[in-house]
Amino acid sequence: MNSFISWIGGKKLLRKEIMNRFPESFNRYIEVFGGAGWVLFGKDKHADIEIYNDANGDLVNLFKCVKYHCGELQRELSFMLNSRELFLEFRDQYSLNGSTDIQRAARFFMVIKTSYGSDCKSYGCVKRNISVMVDYLTDIQKRLQNVVIEHKDFQNLIKVYDRIDALIYLDPPYYGTEKYYQAQFNKDDHVRLNETLKNIKGKFLLSYNDCEFIRELYKDFNIEEIQRNHNLKNKDGKSNMYNELIIKNY
Ligand SMILES: C[S@@+](CC[C@H](N)C(=O)[O-])C[C@H]1O[C@@H](n2cnc3c(N)ncnc32)[C@H](O)[C@@H]1O
C-alpha cells in the first residue's frame, strides 16, 4: 500500500529495490528513520514484530494519532479546507503548546498535504480531494495495528531493539541534505551511525546518497550502487540519473 503522506527523501520509488534485497528470514523489522514509512507500507507485514521510529515529534504524534485515535483525527480533519490562509495559520500553529495531540496531528497533516513538495514551508496551490485522503487513514490505521511507534534517536532505538534475528532498515538524511529536515543531523551523526552499526547483532540495510564520504565510512561493508531516475527532468527535457547506495552487513 502507499503511505498516507509524501516526505522529503521518501522511498516511494526505491522501495521495491530495497525490499528485493532484504534477507530471506528475520523475525523483527526495525525502520529507524521512518519518515513517511514507504518501505514499511510496502508490505502487509514484514515480520511478527515491526517498529517504526523517527526523531521528529510532530511526525510521530501524527502516526500515533492515526493508530490510536483515527476516528477523532478524521473528524477533526473533516472541518478543514485546502486554502492558503488556513495553510499559513496551521503552519505557524501546529507545534505551539496549548492544542491537543489530535489538533496538532490534524494541522500537521494538512501542512504536509497542502505544502509545496511536502516541504511544510510554502503553500502548494494544488487542488486536492481532502475527503479521499482522510478516508485512506482508516487503511493506514489497520496496517499500523501491530506496529510499535517510537520517538527516539537512532542510537538509543538500535540499542533497545537490536537482536540476532532483527532486520534494521535505515534511511538517514542523506549526506549534504540534512538541512531539509526539522530533526537536526550533522556530520558527527553520520559517523555516530556508522560506529553504532559496526557493533550490532542483527542485519542492517542502509540507503544513502553516493558520495566519497559515505563510501569511505562504509568501505568494510557490502556496498551496491543503483541508478535511479530523478522525478524532475533537466532543462533539455531529459531524465536526470543519479546514484544511490545500498549498504548491507550481510
Ligand atoms: C530520508 S528521511 C526518511 C524517509 C523514509 N524512509 C520514507 O520513506 O519516507 C530521514 C528521516 O530521519 C529522521 N531523523 C533525523 N534525525 C534522526 C535521528 N537522530 N534519529 C532518528 N530519526 C532521525 C528525519 O526526521 C526524517 O524523517
The ligand as an SDF file (V2000), in Angstrom:
LIG
                    3D

 27 29  0  0  0  0  0  0  0  0999 V2000
   15.2750   10.3180    4.4840 C   0  0  0  0  0  0  0  0  0  0  0  0
   14.0720   10.5800    5.7180 S   0  0  0  0  0  0  0  0  0  0  0  0
   13.3070    9.0000    5.8160 C   0  0  0  0  0  0  0  0  0  0  0  0
   12.3300    8.7880    4.7060 C   0  0  0  0  0  0  0  0  0  0  0  0
   11.5650    7.4920    4.7940 C   0  0  0  0  0  0  0  0  0  0  0  0
   12.3970    6.3420    4.5160 N   0  0  0  0  0  0  0  0  0  0  0  0
   10.3660    7.4950    3.8430 C   0  0  0  0  0  0  0  0  0  0  0  0
   10.2310    6.5990    3.0050 O   0  0  0  0  0  0  0  0  0  0  0  0
    9.5580    8.4330    3.9330 O   0  0  0  0  0  0  0  0  0  0  0  0
   15.0260   10.6750    7.1750 C   0  0  0  0  0  0  0  0  0  0  0  0
   14.2390   10.7580    8.4670 C   0  0  0  0  0  0  0  0  0  0  0  0
   15.1570   10.6810    9.5620 O   0  0  0  0  0  0  0  0  0  0  0  0
   14.6210   11.4040   10.6560 C   0  0  0  0  0  0  0  0  0  0  0  0
   15.7210   11.6690   11.6180 N   0  0  0  0  0  0  0  0  0  0  0  0
   16.6200   12.6940   11.6040 C   0  0  0  0  0  0  0  0  0  0  0  0
   17.4850   12.5720   12.6300 N   0  0  0  0  0  0  0  0  0  0  0  0
   17.1550   11.4270   13.2930 C   0  0  0  0  0  0  0  0  0  0  0  0
   17.6970   10.7370   14.4210 C   0  0  0  0  0  0  0  0  0  0  0  0
   18.7670   11.2100   15.0910 N   0  0  0  0  0  0  0  0  0  0  0  0
   17.1190    9.5670   14.8230 N   0  0  0  0  0  0  0  0  0  0  0  0
   16.0140    9.0790   14.1610 C   0  0  0  0  0  0  0  0  0  0  0  0
   15.4570    9.7000   13.0850 N   0  0  0  0  0  0  0  0  0  0  0  0
   16.0150   10.8520   12.6500 C   0  0  0  0  0  0  0  0  0  0  0  0
   14.0300   12.6440    9.9890 C   0  0  0  0  0  0  0  0  0  0  0  0
   13.0490   13.2490   10.8150 O   0  0  0  0  0  0  0  0  0  0  0  0
   13.4560   12.0650    8.6830 C   0  0  0  0  0  0  0  0  0  0  0  0
   12.0860   11.7830    8.8100 O   0  0  0  0  0  0  0  0  0  0  0  0
  1  2  1  0
  2  3  1  0
  2 10  1  0
  3  4  1  0
  4  5  1  0
  5  6  1  0
  5  7  1  0
  7  8  2  0
  7  9  1  0
 10 11  1  0
 11 12  1  0
 11 26  1  0
 12 13  1  0
 13 14  1  0
 13 24  1  0
 14 15  1  0
 14 23  1  0
 15 16  2  0
 16 17  1  0
 17 18  1  0
 17 23  2  0
 18 19  1  0
 18 20  2  0
 20 21  1  0
 21 22  2  0
 22 23  1  0
 24 25  1  0
 24 26  1  0
 26 27  1  0
M  CHG  2   2   1   9  -1
M  END
$$$$
